[in-house]
Amino acid sequence: MTEATPGGASRPAQPRLAYPPSYAEELKHRVLDELAMVQGRIKVAETLDPNMAKEEFRKAHGSQRGARLQSARKWLLGREDDLMQNFANGDEIDPARIDPVVIPVRTPQDVDVFKYATLQWSVPVSNGYGRRTRFLVRDRQNGKLIAIFALGDPVIAQSARDTAIGWNTEQRNNRLYNVYDAFVLGAVEPYRQLLGGKLAALLTISNETRDFLFHKYDGQETGIRKQIKDPTPVLITTSSALGRSSVYNRITFEGALMFRSVGFTKGYGHFQFSDELFVELRDYVRDVVLDDPNAKVGSTVYGSGPNWRFRIIRTALTQLEIPAENLQHNIKREVFLAPTAVGWDAYLRGETNEIEPFDLPTERIGEYYRNRWAIGRAERRPGFALWNREEARLLPKASLGLTSTVAPTPGRVDMGAYSLAIGTAARVVHGRTPAGAVSDGVAYISRLEGPGLAISAADITWANGEREVRGWDRHDSDPILEDVIGRLRIGIHPAERFKTQSVMELRTAVRKAEAQSNVAKTTSVELSESVGFDVAATFDKLAEAMVGTRESLLKDAGTRRGQLCVVFDDSDRVTPVLAWAITRPLSLLLADNREKPTAPVLQRKPPRMEDMNVDRSAAGPA
């Protein structure tokens, strides 16, 4: 007896196992536990604004991504240092000279680079279906990786797509072969910060991509019906990973809209079932549920029916008496269509056999991208130039038993036009504490970047036990920010009602006429209106920090009981610098009608102080 494998070959069937009577109940509980964790995140996301909802969606994929990284650990140990060299440092990129080239993945090295890039993303990528071709996008100016994409067979039935085309079943069966799905598509850092994802999307419909696919599949039989068809790509489809897309929206080329939103998926999928749990469900179905372990429901052969993971999971859920509606995770992905020719829709409906392909050479696409997106983005968000390829490292050097003089990767909080790099350096300082004592201390340095803005802050822990956050260096920022360098410090004090918690007051910097800036009392509502996002909800989601009055949080009945404050964990490095950023430099800039931030999103956790390389060579004044 043989068993079907993904490539369509066969192997000896595995012996069927005997399970104890309690196994089904144990398996059912493991399924329900995993579902509860993911569904909880998604329910929270449904109550939030779009930016914060996406962060919850990312967390919902967290266990799946963690499992992928764990399974790749041995491979990363041997390959990561080499593969990281394919990523550019920010200072290696001149946005005006970005020159993309599309490279089909052919060599083992290309395979590894593609795999490493996919592991960077918070949402694990799909393996695709049927025909699958992977591409790297490199920058000729430095040879570094800009983005990756992969094109494969689309799902057979997709209601938003089929409605937009106007397909009936027969028409779809006849011309689905001319549709390719971009099941992997995205830019890597630091090109992501320069909207490199939009460049990658346009390159999926480039002349070079179209010609490569045609020559690769010309003359081959189709996987299901064993026919020879014209493989010319007439339509590229893709969908967002996290609800409504900011990458595919408004992708134009020389004034024409190239990617069209046609609706959303219904929110079905199987990412909420971990790979480890899926293996158990598969074996359970094959060994216990089915009389024939090689029946169609257990086959992985392409063309044997709808997605085989769905069939396995649905069968297992039915047997375990778990409602099949749990296959609907409710993350509705936005669906986009990108035609590659004039008359694409009539051709796909079989109303004509003639199309006029668009002329989209990679060179023209690159020129358009530079002028339309890259150059302007770099001017508005110069922080991309500070990105270091070490930030791409997936296995920290400490976990490898290695020592390094390289500083740990800073944390990153994105806020639309602004970003925070948290933990860029650490150094010994000497100066006066908030209480006026002369003392030594250790400063944990972070940096706020944005339009006309590059300012450092120091979270200082003094030898006498005091702690504060203060502006450290204005660099080339707007001169009005000089007022927050060494002044308007925010003291951090123990929150006596909460063990291992600290508190800092939230007062906003204000400037009157030519006088020096000072601070003024504010409320949670006023502060939220000023910065453009819900401050209390943001601190809660980022670090489980609490925002409220001293009276409501600390039961303070004194004269400062109405003062707004934030309570956070002593080890939290995000809350102090973010609180300083929105109440000091951003408060002054927003009063000057500058661009508002978006709700902060934590992209990378900051390093712990104990992991920092503390500069003790020259203690500077604080």
C-alpha positions, -999 to +999 in steps of 0.1 A: +000+000+000+013+035-008+005+070+004+002+102-017+027+129-011+027+166-021+047+161-053+023+135-065+047+106-059+039+077-035+056+061-005+048+031+017+018+039+039+025+044+075+011+018+099-021+029+116-018+037+152-038+027+182-050+056+204-061+054+240-098+061+247-090+095+263-070+107+233-099+123+214-109+143+245-073+155+250-070+164+213-103+183+215-091+204+244-058+213+226-079+224+196-102+246+218-072+261+237-055+272+204-087+285+190-095+305+221-061+322+221-064+333+184-101+342+186-095+363+216-070+385+197-094+388+168-123+399+190-101+425+206-090+438+172-126+442+160-131+469+187-100+489+177-091+515+151-075+500+119-038+505+129-042+490+164-064+462+150-035+452+127-012+448+156-037+424+173-040+405+140-002+401+140-003+388+176-029+363+165-004+349+141+023+349+168+023+313+178+023+302+141+053+324+134+071+312+166+067+276+154+081+285+120+111+302+135+117+273+159+116+248+131+141+269+112+165+274+141+191+249+131+191+262+095+195+298+108+224+288+130+244+279+100+232+305+075+220+337+091+253+356+092+257+351+055+221+358+046+220+390+065+245+405+041+218+405+014+201+433+034+211+469+030+220+493+058+200+524+055+230+545+047+238+523+017+207+535-001+203+566-022+166+568-029+172+587-061+193+559-075+172+528-066+173+506-097+153+474-094+160+442-112+137+411-111+155+378-105+137+345-107+148+322-079+170+295-094+200+288-073+202+273-038+215+306-026+185+324-040+162+298-023+178+306+010+176+344+006+139+341-003+132+318+027+151+342+051+132+372+038+098+354+045+109+346+080+112+384+087+075+390+085+051+388+114+025+369+093+039+335+080+036+332+043+016+306+023+033+279+003+009+285-026-008+261-050+001+243-082+024+264-104+047+284-082+075+307-092+095+329-068+113+361-075+139+383-058+140+421-064+175+435-060+188+471-062+215+475-088+230+504-069+242+482-041+232+446-050+210+444-019+175+429-016+146+452-020+116+428-020+104+393-029+073+380-045+059+346-056+032+339-082+012+307-082-022+292-092-051+310-076-078+293-056-105+279-079-135+298-064-131+333-049-163+352-048-150+388-049-127+380-078-152+360-098-179+386-094-156+414-105-146+394-136-182+384-143-174+347-145-197+317-145-183+283-137-176+273-173-158+305-181-137+302-150-127+267-158-116+277-193-095+308-184-084+304-148-051+293-161-044+329-172-047+341-136-018+341-112-020+348-075+008+368-057+007+346-026+039+362-013+046+399-019+065+424+002+095+446+007+123+440+033+138+466+055+149+493+050+132+495+016+099+488+033+101+522+049+105+537+014+073+519+002+092+492-016+061+470-013+044+492-039+074+487-062+072+449-057+035+449-065+041+468-098+069+444-108+044+414-106+029+428-138+061+439-155+071+427-190+100+407-175+078+388-151+051+381-177+077+369-203+094+346-177+061+330-167+051+324-204+084+308-213+084+286-182+050+272-186+045+273-224+037+238-237+031+223-203-001+203-194-024+218-168-023+201-134-060+191-132-074+186-167-041+177-184-046+202-212-021+224-229-031+261-226-016+295-232+000+304-199+002+342-205-006+361-173-037+382-180-046+390-144-026+390-111-045+387-079-034+393-044-049+399-009-039+418+021-025+399+051-042+421+078-076+434+068-076+466+047-044+471+028-022+502+029+003+488+004-020+479-025-043+509-022-036+537-046-009+519-066-008+538-099+015+538-129+018+570-149-016+581-137-035+548-142-048+527-113-031+493-115-044+474-085-082+475-080-099+466-047-129+443-054-140+434-019-129+412+010-126+375+017-151+359+040-124+353+067-119+315+063-086+299+068-065+276+089-037+297+103-054+294+137-044+258+138-006+255+145+015+232+123+021+209+152-016+206+160-024+201+123-001+171+121-020+156+151-053+162+134-041+148+101-028+116+118-060+113+138-081+116+106-060+090+087-057+066+115-090+068+134-117+085+113-112+070+078-115+034+069-091+040+041-061+061+053-054+070+016-089+083+009-092+116-010-097+136+022-062+127+033-045+133-001-021+162-007-020+157-045-027+190-063-060+186-081-076+162-057-101+187-045-103+219-024-075+228+000-065+196+017-058+212+050-094+224+051-106+189+044-084+174+071-094+200+097-131+200+088-132+162+091-113+162+124-136+190+139-167+170+130-153+139+146-143+158+177-178+175+178-163+210+174-184+233+151-168+236+116-175+274+118-141+276+137-125+275+102-138+311+099-112+332+117-129+365+106-097+382+094-113+395+062-085+401+037-089+428+010-088+414-025-070+432-054-070+426-091-041+438-113-048+433-151-018+429-174-035+438-207-062+458-223-094+437-227-084+414-199-119+409-185-135+401-219-107+377-226-111+359-192-149+356-199-141+339-232-157+368-252-125+373-272-092+356-279-073+388-284-056+410-257-032+439-259-005+435-232+006+465-212+041+477-219+056+478-184+094+474-185+111+472-151+133+502-160+102+524-164+086+510-133+118+517-113+119+553-125+082+559-117+087+544-082+116+566-074+098+598-084+063+588-072+072+573-038+109+567-028+124+602-029+095+620-012+092+593+014+129+596+023+125+633+027+095+629+050+109+600+070+147+602+070+149+576+098+153+548+072+189+558+069+195+547+105+184+511+099+211+486+103+210+451+089+217+437+124+180+446+131+171+418+107+188+392+129+163+364+140+186+346+164+202+371+188+239+365+193+233+360+231+212+329+222+240+315+202+265+317+231+285+344+212+298+377+225+298+408+204+307+444+207+279+453+183+250+471+201+218+451+204+191+458+179+171+489+190+133+485+194+111+503+170+077+520+173+061+533+142+038+563+144+030+572+107+053+600+098+073+595+130+092+566+145+110+558+178+142+538+179+143+526+215+176+516+230+201+529+205+229+533+230+237+533+268+263+553+286+274+564+320+266+600+329+273+624+357+251+653+367+222+665+388+192+643+395+156+657+395+159+662+432+191+683+428+216+657+440+250+653+422+253+617+411+264+592+385+239+573+365+233+552+334+214+566+304+193+544+281+192+564+249+164+564+223+157+585+192+126+602+178+126+606+140+102+625+117+099+654+093+125+679+103+130+659+135+158+638+149+160+642+187+174+619+213+160+612+248+176+596+278+159+573+304+184+578+332+186+557+363+207+575+390+230+558+415+208+573+444+177+554+430+161+583+412+149+579+376+139+603+349+134+609+312+149+640+296+158+654+261+194+644+254+204+659+220+185+680+195+209+671+166+196+690+135+159+692+147+138+724+147+154+749+171+121+752+191+130+718+205+161+732+222+137+739+251+133+702+259+170+694+260+180+691+296+148+709+306+112+698+311+123+665+325+098+639+336+105+622+369+098+584+372+087+573+407+076+540+424+039+535+421+034+526+458+000+509+452+015+485+427+046+464+433+073+465+406+054+494+389+064+530+382+045+562+376+052+593+355+030+624+352+018+635+318+019+672+313+023+688+278+050+712+268+036+747+257+054+777+243+041+813+246+055+840+224+093+843+228+093+828+263+109+794+271+086+764+269+069+752+301+045+724+309+007+725+315-018+702+330-039+681+305-065+654+305-067+621+287-092+634+262-072+666+255-040+647+250-057+622+227-072+650+206-038+667+204-018+637+192-046+622+171-050+588+188-065+573+220-036+577+244-050+554+271-058+526+247-024+529+230-004+525+262-026+496+272-020+478+240+017+486+237+028+477+272-003+471+294+004+505+309-025+524+326-034+560+319-056+580+344-055+605+371-034+601+402-067+598+421-081+570+399-049+550+397-030+557+429-059+567+452-041+600+457-062+624+477-037+653+477-035+685+458-022+667+426-049+641+426-063+654+392-029+652+375-029+628+345-003+600+348+008+567+334+016+536+355+038+509+339+061+480+347+096+490+361+113+471+333+092+487+305+114+508+282+087+517+257+063+537+279+088+563+293+102+574+260+068+573+242+053+594+270+082+619+268+078+620+230+041+629+229+042+653+258+074+672+250+088+674+214+056+663+196+035+686+218+055+716+207+056+706+170+019+698+168+011+732+183+030+746+153+005+727+129+030+699+121+018+665+107+001+644+134+014+609+143-007+578+138-014+554+167+019+539+177+026+503+167+054+483+183+074+467+154+103+454+175+108+450+212+136+471+227+167+455+243+169+452+280+194+474+298+214+443+309+219+434+273+232+469+263+269+476+258+273+505+282+298+531+272+319+538+303+348+554+286+337+590+291+309+599+314+292+629+299+273+656+318+235+651+322 
